[in-house]
Amino acid sequence: MTTTQRSTLSRPALLLGALAAATLMSACAPLLVGGAVVGTSMVVTDRRTSGTQLEDQSIELKAKTRVREAVGERGHVNITSFNRTVLLTGEVAADVDKVAVEQAVAKIEGVRTVVNELAVMGSSSIASRSNDAVLTSKVKASYIDAKDVFANAIKVVTERGTVYLMGRVTEREANRASDIARGVSGVQKVVKVFEVITEAELAEIQPKQAQK
C-alpha cells in the first residue's frame, strides 16, 4: 500500500519514535511494547533452538566482515540471519557488488540460503533509515495488539518502506502476519521470507518451549 498522508504527532507516535530510537541504539536491550517485553525475553519464546539462535548471531558477525572485504564502503548492507537463512537488504553501488556480497555470504559455514534483496542505487539517508525503524516498531506493536499473532516468532526487517518478515510460522500465521503488516500506515510493500511449517510441527515446538 502507498501512503501519502502523514498524521499529526500523538502519544502513540511519540512512543513508537522512542521505541525506534532504542532499537537503533541496541538490538539486545529489552523493550516494552504494548505491555509486552520485546528483547532478551524473546530468546525463551523463539521457535529456533538456542543453538540455532547462537549460530545465526555468529553468521551475522561473520557476514559483516565478509561484506566489508567484498565491497568495502561501496554501499549500505544489512544482514539478518534467521534459522540460517540470510536476508540481505540495503543498497550497493553496482550489480557486480550485489553479486559479490551474495557470494561472500553464501560461503559462510552454516548458511543454508541467501535471499538477496539488495538494491543497486545510492545509500539510503539517515531520515529514511529512521523512518524504517519506526515502521518496524509499528508492525511489531500491531502484532502484539492483534492478540492472534505470536509476535515473538516473527522477525521484522524494514528497508525503504518495504517490510520483510522472517520466522518459522504456519501458512495461517504467515498470511495473518502479512495482512497486519500491510495495514500499517507507511508500509509500501510486504515481502514474506518465512520458513513455513505445518500445524503438527508447530504443536511439536510449543510443548518444548513450555518446558523451558
C-alpha positions in Angstrom: 0.0 0.0 0.0 1.2 3.5 -0.8 0.6 6.3 1.8 0.9 9.9 1.1 -0.7 11.3 4.2 1.1 12.0 7.5 -0.8 12.1 10.8 0.0 14.6 13.5 2.3 13.5 16.3 0.4 11.8 19.1 1.3 10.0 22.3 1.4 6.6 20.4 3.6 8.1 17.7 5.9 9.5 20.3 6.1 6.1 22.0 6.9 4.4 18.7 9.5 7.0 18.0 11.2 6.4 21.3 11.0 2.6 20.6 12.6 3.0 17.2 15.4 5.1 18.7 16.0 2.4 21.3 16.0 -0.2 18.6 18.7 1.7 16.7 20.8 2.1 19.9 20.7 -1.5 20.9 19.2 -4.6 19.5 19.9 -6.5 22.7 18.2 -4.3 25.3 14.7 -5.5 26.4 12.0 -3.1 25.2 8.4 -2.6 26.4 5.8 -2.5 23.6 2.0 -2.6 24.3 2.6 -4.1 27.7 4.9 -6.9 26.5 8.6 -7.1 26.8 10.5 -7.4 23.4 14.2 -8.2 23.5 16.0 -10.6 25.7 12.8 -12.3 26.6 12.4 -13.4 23.0 15.1 -16.0 23.5 12.8 -18.2 25.6 9.9 -18.0 23.1 11.9 -18.1 19.9 10.9 -21.1 17.7 14.6 -21.7 16.9 16.7 -23.8 19.2 19.1 -21.9 21.4 22.0 -23.4 19.4 20.5 -22.1 16.1 20.0 -18.6 17.7 23.7 -18.5 18.6 24.6 -19.8 15.1 22.5 -17.0 13.5 24.3 -14.4 15.6 27.7 -15.9 14.5 26.6 -15.9 10.8 25.7 -12.2 11.1 29.0 -11.3 12.6 31.0 -13.3 10.0 28.9 -11.8 7.2 29.6 -8.3 8.2 33.3 -9.0 7.9 32.9 -10.8 4.6 30.8 -8.0 3.1 33.3 -5.4 4.2 36.0 -7.4 2.5 33.9 -7.8 -0.7 32.6 -4.2 -1.2 34.3 -2.0 1.3 32.4 1.2 1.8 30.6 0.9 -1.5 27.1 0.7 -0.1 24.9 0.1 2.9 24.3 -3.6 3.6 22.1 -5.0 6.3 22.4 -8.7 7.2 19.7 -10.7 9.0 20.1 -14.4 9.7 17.1 -16.5 10.8 17.4 -20.2 11.1 20.4 -20.0 8.9 18.5 -18.2 6.1 20.3 -14.9 5.4 18.4 -11.8 4.2 20.4 -9.1 2.6 18.9 -5.7 2.4 20.1 -2.2 1.7 21.9 -0.6 -1.2 25.1 -1.2 -3.2 26.8 0.8 -6.0 26.7 -1.8 -8.8 25.4 -5.1 -9.9 28.8 -6.6 -9.5 28.8 -5.6 -5.8 25.4 -7.2 -5.3 26.7 -10.5 -6.7 29.9 -10.2 -4.7 28.1 -9.7 -1.4 25.8 -12.7 -2.0 28.7 -15.0 -3.0 30.7 -13.9 0.1 27.8 -14.6 2.5 26.8 -17.9 0.8 30.3 -19.3 1.6 29.9 -18.9 5.3 29.7 -22.2 7.1 26.1 -22.9 8.3 24.3 -20.7 5.8 21.5 -22.6 4.1 20.0 -19.9 1.8 20.7 -16.3 0.9 17.8 -14.0 0.0 19.4 -11.1 -1.9 17.2 -8.0 -1.7 20.0 -5.5 -2.2 19.1 -2.6 -4.5 21.6 -1.1 -6.9 21.4 2.6 -6.0 22.8 5.3 -3.7 22.8 4.6 0.0 19.6 5.5 1.9 19.6 8.6 4.0 19.6 8.7 7.8 16.0 10.0 7.7 14.9 7.0 5.6 16.6 4.6 8.0 14.9 6.3 10.9 11.5 6.0 9.2 12.2 2.3 8.6 13.0 1.8 12.3 9.6 3.5 13.2 7.8 1.2 10.7 9.4 -1.9 12.2 8.3 -0.8 15.7 4.7 -0.1 14.4 4.5 -3.5 12.8 5.7 -5.3 15.9 3.3 -3.3 18.1 0.4 -4.2 15.7 1.3 -7.9 16.1 1.1 -7.6 19.9 -2.2 -5.7 19.7 -3.7 -8.3 17.3 -3.5 -11.0 20.0 -3.9 -13.8 17.5 -0.3 -13.5 16.2 2.7 -14.9 18.1 4.7 -11.7 17.8 8.0 -13.2 19.2 8.0 -15.8 16.4 8.3 -13.1 13.7 11.4 -11.1 12.7 10.6 -7.8 11.1 13.1 -6.0 8.9 12.2 -2.8 7.1 14.2 -1.2 4.2 13.0 1.9 2.4 9.4 1.3 3.4 9.4 -2.4 2.4 8.8 -4.8 5.3 10.4 -8.2 5.2 9.0 -10.9 7.5 11.1 -13.9 8.7 10.4 -16.7 11.1 9.2 -20.3 11.5 5.4 -20.0 11.1 2.4 -21.9 9.7 0.8 -20.8 6.5 -2.1 -19.4 8.6 0.3 -17.4 10.7 2.2 -16.2 7.6 -0.9 -14.9 5.9 -2.2 -13.2 9.0 1.1 -11.5 9.8 1.4 -10.3 6.2 -2.1 -8.8 6.3 -1.5 -7.0 9.5 1.8 -5.5 8.2 0.2 -4.3 5.0 -2.4 -2.5 7.1 0.3 -0.4 8.9 0.4 3.2 7.7 3.6 3.9 5.8 4.3 0.4 4.7 4.9 0.3 1.0 5.2 -3.4 0.4 5.4 -6.7 2.4 7.8 -9.5 1.4 7.5 -12.9 3.1 10.8 -14.7 3.8 9.1 -17.1 6.2 10.0 -20.8 6.7 6.6 -22.3 6.6 6.0 -25.2 9.0 2.9 -27.4 9.4 0.4 -27.2 12.3 1.8 -30.5 13.5 5.3 -29.2 13.6 4.1 -26.2 15.5 2.4 -28.4 18.0 5.8 -30.2 18.5 7.6 -27.0 19.1 5.3 -25.4 21.6 5.4 -28.1 24.4 9.2 -27.9 24.3 9.0 -24.1 24.8 6.7 -24.5 27.7 9.2 -26.7 29.5 12.0 -24.1 29.3 
